[in-house]
Amino acid sequence: MREFTHHAAGRSAAQVLAREKRGTRFDPDVVGVFLTLAQCPDFWYALEHEHAEAAILAMKPFTSAEGTREAQVDQVCEGIADLVDVKTRQTWNHSRGVAEVALAIGQVLGLGPVEQTKLRRAALVHDVGKVAIPYGILVKTNNLSPSEQEIVRLHPYYTERLLERVVPLRELAKDAGAHHEWVNGQGY
């Protein structure tokens, strides 16, 4: 990895390339995340560290020959969580954090292993409906207009509809889609 970094002319060259290809070869949102992370020395340390190549190779795609369907479903849920959360800086690692909290609550409530797994997976994918929300609304820093609020309020609906269409994730649809519901019925 060090050789690659040196060969590519270093950190600044990677940032220049990302800026040049933003919107053409590279997704603008992903470039934005990269440029933000590029300001953090730990990000570069991780890439330049001598064990980085082994860590990257360890993240190779999971195939059916390497494990069970259950492990694959977990990886798909984690991938969806990461994809949704990388859309904005404000949501970085949000879904994984929600999954950790949900799992801890499930354990305290005495849920069995199957229910805990389902709860964790639903928490990981709970915001997948945000893919239907325009980026400008998601990152808006001032108050949302009533119509923008309604658009945001639809993301649980989209979550449920998307998950219903994916057979291995169908059982998560209702739980994930209900993540803004309140016990007293006042949620959305």
C-alpha positions as CSV (number, residue, x, y, z in Angstrom):
1,M,0.0,0.0,0.0
2,R,2.9,2.4,0.8
3,E,4.3,1.7,-2.7
4,F,0.9,2.5,-4.2
5,T,0.6,5.8,-2.3
6,H,4.1,6.8,-3.3
7,H,3.5,5.7,-6.9
8,A,0.3,7.8,-7.1
9,A,2.2,10.9,-5.9
10,G,0.8,10.8,-2.4
11,R,-2.3,12.1,-0.5
12,S,-2.7,15.4,-2.4
13,A,-2.7,13.6,-5.7
14,A,-5.5,11.3,-4.6
15,Q,-7.6,14.4,-3.5
16,V,-6.9,16.2,-6.7
17,L,-8.0,13.2,-8.8
18,A,-11.2,12.8,-6.7
19,R,-12.0,16.5,-7.2
20,E,-11.3,16.3,-11.0
21,K,-13.5,13.2,-11.4
22,R,-16.3,14.3,-9.1
23,G,-19.6,14.0,-10.9
24,T,-18.2,12.1,-13.9
25,R,-16.3,9.0,-12.8
26,F,-16.9,9.3,-9.1
27,D,-20.2,9.9,-7.2
28,P,-20.2,13.5,-5.8
29,D,-21.4,12.4,-2.4
30,V,-18.7,9.7,-2.1
31,V,-16.1,12.2,-3.1
32,G,-17.4,14.6,-0.5
33,V,-17.0,11.9,2.2
34,F,-13.6,11.0,0.9
35,L,-12.4,14.6,1.0
36,T,-13.8,15.0,4.5
37,L,-12.0,11.8,5.7
38,A,-8.9,12.9,3.9
39,Q,-8.5,15.7,6.4
40,C,-8.1,13.2,9.2
41,P,-4.6,11.8,9.7
42,D,-6.0,8.5,11.0
43,F,-7.6,7.9,7.6
44,W,-4.3,8.1,5.8
45,Y,-2.5,6.1,8.5
46,A,-4.9,3.3,8.0
47,L,-4.3,3.3,4.3
48,E,-0.5,3.6,4.6
49,H,-0.1,1.1,7.4
50,E,1.9,-2.0,6.5
51,H,-1.1,-4.3,7.3
52,A,-3.6,-2.3,5.3
53,E,-3.4,-4.5,2.3
54,A,-4.1,-7.6,4.3
55,A,-7.1,-5.8,5.9
56,I,-8.5,-4.8,2.5
57,L,-8.1,-8.3,1.1
58,A,-9.9,-9.7,4.2
59,M,-12.9,-7.6,3.1
60,K,-13.3,-9.4,-0.2
61,P,-16.8,-10.3,-1.2
62,F,-18.6,-13.1,0.6
63,T,-19.6,-16.1,-1.5
64,S,-22.0,-18.9,-0.7
65,A,-19.1,-21.3,-0.6
66,E,-17.6,-19.4,2.3
67,G,-20.5,-19.5,4.7
68,T,-24.2,-19.8,5.5
69,R,-27.1,-17.9,4.1
70,E,-27.6,-16.3,7.5
71,A,-24.1,-14.8,7.4
72,Q,-24.8,-13.5,3.9
73,V,-28.0,-11.9,5.0
74,D,-26.0,-10.2,7.9
75,Q,-23.5,-8.9,5.4
76,V,-26.2,-7.6,3.1
77,C,-27.8,-5.8,6.0
78,E,-24.5,-4.3,7.0
79,G,-23.8,-3.2,3.5
80,I,-27.1,-1.5,3.2
81,A,-26.5,0.3,6.4
82,D,-23.2,1.5,5.3
83,L,-24.5,2.6,1.9
84,V,-27.3,4.6,3.5
85,D,-25.2,6.1,6.2
86,V,-22.4,7.3,3.8
87,K,-24.9,9.5,2.0
88,T,-24.4,12.3,4.5
89,R,-21.8,13.2,7.2
90,Q,-24.5,13.5,9.8
91,T,-25.5,9.9,9.4
92,W,-22.1,8.3,9.3
93,N,-22.3,5.0,11.2
94,H,-25.8,5.8,12.4
95,S,-27.4,2.5,11.4
96,R,-24.7,0.4,13.0
97,G,-25.1,2.4,16.2
98,V,-28.9,1.9,16.1
99,A,-28.3,-1.8,15.6
100,E,-26.0,-2.0,18.6
101,V,-28.5,-0.2,20.9
102,A,-31.4,-2.3,19.6
103,L,-29.5,-5.5,20.2
104,A,-28.6,-4.4,23.7
105,I,-32.2,-3.6,24.4
106,G,-33.3,-7.0,23.0
107,Q,-30.9,-8.7,25.3
108,V,-32.2,-6.8,28.3
109,L,-35.8,-7.8,27.3
110,G,-34.7,-11.4,27.1
111,L,-35.3,-11.9,23.4
112,G,-34.0,-15.2,22.1
113,P,-31.2,-15.5,19.6
114,V,-33.5,-15.6,16.5
115,E,-35.4,-12.5,17.7
116,Q,-32.2,-10.7,18.5
117,T,-30.8,-11.4,15.0
118,K,-34.0,-10.1,13.4
119,L,-34.0,-7.0,15.6
120,R,-30.4,-6.2,14.7
121,R,-31.0,-6.7,11.0
122,A,-34.1,-4.5,11.0
123,A,-32.1,-1.8,12.9
124,L,-29.3,-2.0,10.3
125,V,-31.7,-1.4,7.4
126,H,-34.2,0.9,9.1
127,D,-33.2,3.9,7.0
128,V,-32.9,2.4,3.6
129,G,-36.0,4.4,2.6
130,K,-33.8,7.5,2.8
131,V,-32.5,6.6,-0.7
132,A,-35.8,8.1,-1.9
133,I,-35.2,11.4,-0.1
134,P,-33.4,14.1,-2.2
135,Y,-29.9,14.8,-0.9
136,G,-30.6,18.5,-0.5
137,I,-33.4,17.8,2.0
138,L,-31.2,15.3,4.0
139,V,-28.4,17.8,4.5
140,K,-30.5,21.0,4.9
141,T,-29.3,22.8,8.0
142,N,-32.2,25.2,8.5
143,N,-35.8,24.3,9.1
144,L,-37.5,22.1,6.6
145,S,-40.7,23.4,4.9
146,P,-43.9,21.5,5.6
147,S,-43.6,19.7,2.2
148,E,-40.0,18.8,2.9
149,Q,-41.0,17.5,6.4
150,E,-43.6,15.3,4.7
151,I,-41.0,13.9,2.2
152,V,-38.7,13.0,5.1
153,R,-41.6,11.4,7.0
154,L,-42.1,9.1,4.1
155,H,-38.8,7.3,4.5
156,P,-40.1,4.6,6.8
157,Y,-42.8,3.9,4.2
158,Y,-40.1,3.6,1.5
159,T,-38.1,1.4,3.8
160,E,-40.9,-1.1,4.2
161,R,-41.8,-1.1,0.5
162,L,-38.2,-1.7,-0.5
163,L,-37.6,-4.5,2.0
164,E,-40.9,-6.2,1.0
165,R,-39.4,-6.7,-2.5
166,V,-36.3,-8.5,-1.4
167,V,-37.2,-12.0,-0.4
168,P,-34.4,-12.6,2.2
169,L,-35.2,-9.3,3.9
170,R,-39.0,-9.4,3.6
171,E,-39.4,-10.5,7.2
172,L,-37.7,-7.3,8.4
173,A,-39.9,-4.9,6.4
174,K,-42.6,-4.2,9.0
175,D,-40.2,-3.8,11.9
176,A,-37.8,-1.6,10.0
177,G,-40.6,0.4,8.5
178,A,-42.1,1.1,11.9
179,H,-38.9,2.7,13.4
180,H,-40.6,6.1,13.9
181,E,-43.8,4.6,15.5
182,W,-44.5,5.4,19.1
183,V,-46.3,3.1,21.6
184,N,-49.0,5.7,21.9
185,G,-49.6,5.9,18.1
186,Q,-48.2,9.4,17.8
187,G,-45.2,8.5,15.6
188,Y,-45.1,8.3,11.8
